[in-house]
Amino acid sequence: MLLKETYKELAELINTNIAEVKWIDLWANQTEEFEMEFPFPMPSVFIELNSDNIESIGVLAQDINAFVTFHVAYETMAESYSGSYNQTTALAFFDILDNIQKTFHGRHSANFGRMNRVAVQAEQAGTNIVQYAISFSTIIRDYTAVKGYEKTELQGVAVEQEQEPTPPPPTNNMFNVNL
């Protein structure tokens, strides 16, 4: 399915371009209840794919007007207040958000159209977890339901081209008109 390939490509782009990210996964509200989740290292990026508008474009193909949201979870005990001795460490999650912006804004591929950042939001997470969501709009063209036809050669069938038909003989173009 095309959404699976889109997810895999997005994850690979994060893995390749943002070295500080230690865990990439499909979003399933993993940061809501840490004690119930499989443990994962941080900083983490969770990818969420949504759409509220899908348009049919013919022959069963569709354009999925998608929102790709990257949930960035960053664990820190550092203090972010102005003047704190470890403020740089506390605010390092902003570097990850900037790198996501650099990696995806304006990017397109065979799996998705040009991405455009449309939102950045703080999210609630654990007590020492800073979490933000950065969302992009894009179009994913889905050919999943399009009927596939294979070109094949027919055995034992010959196709002959017809000759041009012979034109009819000329006729007298005079008409009898009774006045």
Salt bridges, closest charged atoms under 4 A:
GLU5 OE2 - LYS8 NZ 3.77
GLU48 OE1 - HIS71 NE2 2.57
ASP63 OD1 - ARG141 NE 2.64
GLU123 OE1 - HIS71 ND1 2.83
